[in-house]
Each structure stands twice: as C-alpha cells, then as structure tokens.
C-alpha cells in the first residue's frame, strides 16, 4: 500500500476526523445507535406505510420507500391520497453506497411530522449487490413515484441526502424531469446536500471502492462535479440548494462541498448556499434533524416554510 493510497483512505474516512471520540469505531457505533433508535421511535409513534415497492419486478433488495405521516393524518388511512401535508421531505441515507438502509433512516420523521411535513425515506440497493450506475437509477425511479404523488397533492418535494446520499441527491439535478417523466419543475421545493461527496474519482483507489468496483470512467460519469453544465436541468436554477459541511469533516469533504456549491453557481443556479456548521462532525451534523431546535433542523424547516 503506497503513501498516496494511505492518505486517500484517511482523507475519505469521516470517522477519523471526529472531535467527539478518539476511537473511530466508536464514532460509527454511536451514529448507528442514534439513527436506529430514532427510526424505531418514528415507526412506533407515527402512522407509517412501510415497504412501498418502487418496482414490484425488481430483483434488488431495499428498492422501496417508507412513508411517515403527520400524526393527525391517521384518521385518513388507508386513503393516502386524502392526506394533504405541508410538503414531502425525502431522505437519502449515506454509508458510501454500501451501508445503511431504510431501517436507520427515519430519525427525523417525528420532527417533520410535528411540522405537518410527510417524510419519504428512499431505500436503494447497496454494493456489492449493485453498481453505482444501478444505485443512481434506483434512486431516480423511487423519486419518480414520490414526485408523481406530490403533483397529485399539489405540494412540493424537498430532497435531503447525507454523505453518499448527498451525492445521490445531487445526481437528481442532472435529469430533465419534464422531458423524461412530465414532472413540473415547480414540484421541487429544494435540495439539502449534507456533507456530500461530488467527485467520485478519488475514491477509486481507496478501500471504499472494493465493494463498488468503480472504474475511473464510471466514477467520473457519476460525479456531479465532472458533468457538463448542459447536463444540469436549468429549470431548477431558482430552487434553493444548501451545500453543507461540518467543521470536523475532513478537508477533502470541505473542499468537495465548496467546489460543488461553486460549480452550481457557475452553471446558473442562483439560490445556492454553501455553509460550514461549526462544532459538528460528519455524523452528528445529520443527527441534528432528530431535534427541533438544532441549527440545521431550524434552517431546513425555515426554508420549507418559506417555499410552501
């Protein structure tokens, strides 16, 4: 193993940079426990519809959506089309496209429910059972179902992704939804990209790529930072986009987040905010969403209020 590979492995290992724990394994353990506990609580206390299949013929595991409703919607079930929340909050989990699932990804649903916002957690197949191209396609297919439902309800969809989920959320800006699916751009309310990775090429030589098996060409093609400006759907140029990283993310995550915010602005997106949240690391920055009065939660809820 060469020095360059050691450096890259370290730079793209978020648990090595946390200020809260000396042991990187404890960082991950704490994160998994927090997300799992929050999701179990949401499933216990909220009306929810789990395992909404994206494609009943799909052979992929976890290719489904979990829906968490505002608590006052329970009397309307099972007629979900009668439910009229303020908005839909879509969440795409992280885990470097090889870890996590819907079972740990609804930790914010209680807070959203209290704000009359419906939460839709997108599950997707992970490596080594799916390639990066297949994962991106599965997420696109899942969002189509949510967007079509939102159009029926005349409400907006806000898409949030953390880490690898931030990457997957960013790929959704590369689709002309009107031409491909007849979905109006007004259906999109905003994008919240939290500690995302937008250039996958540096990952090819790291341990992260062992289950993914990406070539440089595949990594470049699925990197929003490497895509031509013409690939972006210009109809979304006015949509609010938050590009957020944590103070205790690694410098490579800081750089990628800033570069992507700048890339979006250069490509004509005029409602982009690139923000660093101090005193947080890669993991507790997203854990904030379980608590109403945390700064990231407050910022997102305020933006949703302003756009609905």
N, C-alpha and C positions, 0 to 999 in steps of 0.2 A: 504494500500500500504506500503510495507516494505521499509526499508532504501536501501536494495540492489537493489530493483526494481527502486527506485528513482534515484540511482546512475547510473544504466544501461540506463535508459531513457535519462538522461542528457548526458552521455558519447556518446550515439549514436544519439544525436540531433545536427547536424552540425551548425545549425543556432545559437545555444547558445554560440558558440566559436568564432564567427566573431569579428575581431577588428574594423570593419568599422561602426557597428551600435550597440547601446545599446539595441534596441528592436529587438528580434529575428524574429518577424513577418515582420519587415521592410527589413530584410536581404532577406527573401524569396520573398517578394513583388518586391524588386529591381531585384532579379535574374530572376524571371518570366518575368518581363518587358523587361529586356535586351535580353533574349533568344527569346521572342516573336517578339520583334522589329527586331532583326537580321534575323529571319526566314522570316518574312513578306517582308523584303527588298530583301532577296535572291529570293523569289518567284516572286517579281515584276521585278527584273533586270536580272535574269538569265534564259536561256532556261531550262525548267524542265519538267519532266514526273512524275506526282504525282499519288499515289494510284496504284502502280504496285502490284497486288494481289499475295500473296505468295501461297495461296491455295484457289481457287475460291469456293470450297465447305466448307470452314471453317466457323464456326458459330461465331468465335471470332472477336471482333472489333479491328481495328487498326492492323490487321495481314497483313501488306502491307509495301511496300518500296517506298520512294520518291527519285528520281534521279535528281541531279543538275549537269548540264553540263558546261564545259568551254564555255565561251561566244562565241568563234569563231566556235563552233560546230552547231550553229543554222541553218546554210545552209544545214546541212546534215540530219536534221529531215525530216520525221519521221523514217528514216532508222538508228536506233541507233547502229546497228552492223557496220556501216561505220565509227563510231566515234572511234578515237584512242587517248584517253587521256594518260598522262604520267603514271597514276596509279588511283586506286579507293580507296578513303578514306571512310571507313564505320564507322558510328557513332551510338552508343547505348546510349540512354539517361538514366539519373538517375531518382530519385523520389521514392526510396525504393520500386520499383516494384508495385507502387500504384498511381503514379502521373506522369504527363508529357505525351507527345505523340510526334508524328512527327511534330505537329503544332508549337512546340517550339524548334525544334532540328536541324535546318539547318543554325544556326547563323554563322557557319564557312564556308559556301559554297562559298561565294564571294571570300574569301582569297584563297580557294582551286582552284576555277575557274581561278583566275589570275595566278596561278602556273601550269595551264593545268592539274589539278587533278579533276577527277569526284568525287562528293560526293554522297554516298548512305546512306540515313537515314532509319534505320530499325525501324518500328513500331511493337509493340507487345502488346498483351492483358495484362491488369493490374488487380491486386487484387481489390475487391473481386471476380471479374468475372473469374479469372484464378488462379490456384495454382502455386507455384514456379516451380514444375515439368513441368507444361504446358507452362509456360513462357519460360523456358530454351529450351524446344522442339521447340517452335515457332521461337525463335531466330536462332536456328540451321537450321530450314527449310528455313528461309529467307536467311541465308548466303549461303546455297547450291546454290540458284539461282544466287547470285552475283558471287560466285566462278566459276560456270559453264560459266557464261558470260565472266568473266575475262580470263578464259582459251581460249575461242574463240578469244579474242582480244590479247592474249599473253601479258598481263600486270599483275602487282602484286596488291594484295589487302592488305591494311593496316587497321587494326581494332582498333578503339578507343572507350573506354567506360568510362563514368564518374559515380562515386559513385556506385549505384546498376548496372549501365551499365558496370562499371569496373568488377564487379562480373560476369556479363553475358559474357563479352569478355573473361574472364579467363576460363569459362566453355568450351569455344571453343577449348582450348588446350587439352581437355580431350577426343577428338574424333579422331579416326584414319580415316581421311578423304579419304585416298586411298582405304582402305578396304571397307568402308561403301558407298562411293559415287564415287570412281575412280577419285578423285581430287588430282593432284600432289602437293607435299609439296612446290614446287618452286613457286606456285601461291601465297603463303603467303609472304608478304613483312615485316610485323612487327605488334606488338601489343603495344598499348599505354593505360595503365591502370592508370586512373587518380582518385586519392582519392577513391579507391575501397574498398569494404568490401568482404573479402575472407573466413571468418569464420562466418557462419550464426547462429551458436548455441547460442551465447549470445543475439541474437535478440528475441529468442523465448519468453522470459519473459517480453519483452518490449511492449509499445504501438504500435510499428511498426508491430508487428505480429498479431494485432487484425484483420485486413482485410485479411492477408495472411493465418492465421490458420495453421502455420507450426508446426509439431511435432518435437521433438528433432531429431528423426531418419531422417525425411525429410530434416531438416536443415543441419544435418551432411552430408547426401548424396550429397547435392547440394553445399557443401563448398569445394572449391578447396584446402584449407589448410588441409582438412581431408582426401583427396583422396590419395590412394596408388600411389607410384611412377610408378607402372606398368600401371596405368590408363592414364598417360600422353603420348601423341604421340611423341615418341622420334625423329621422322623425322623433328620436328620443333625445335630441340635443338639449332640450329645455328641462328634461326630467332631473330632479335633484339626485345627486350621487355623492355619497360620503365615502371617501377613501381614508380609512382609519388604521393607525398602527399604535402599538403600545410603547411606552418608554423603554421597557425591558424586553421588547422584541430584539432580535439580533440586528446588527447594522444592515445585513442583507435584506431583511424584511422592511426596515426603514426605507432603504433605497428603492426597493421594488414598489412600495406604496407611493412614494413621492414621484417616481418615474411614471407610474400609471396615471396618477392624477394629472400630471403634466401632459401625458400622451392624450388623454381625453380632451383636455383643453385645446391642445393643438389640432385635434380632429373636429373641433367645432362645438364641443359640449360646453355650455356656458353656465351650468349650475353645479359645478364640482367644488367640493370642499375637501382638502387634504389636511388631516388633523392627527396630531400626536396626543394620546392620553397619558399624562404623567402618572407615575406610581402604580402602573399596571404592567403585567407581563402578557405573553401571548395567550395565556389560558384564562386568567381572571378578567381580562378585558371583555370577553364574551359572557362570562358568568354573571356580569353585571345585570344582564337582561332578566334575571330571575327576581330582581329587586327594583321596585318602582322608582325610588329616589336616587338611584345611581346615575352618574353623569351621562353615560352612553344611552341608558334607557330613557332618560329625560329628553335627550337630544332627538332620539328616534321618534318618541311619542309626540313631541312638539312638531316635528316635520310632518308626521302623518296628519296631525290636526290641521296644519296649515294647508295641506294639499287635499283635504276632503271636505 
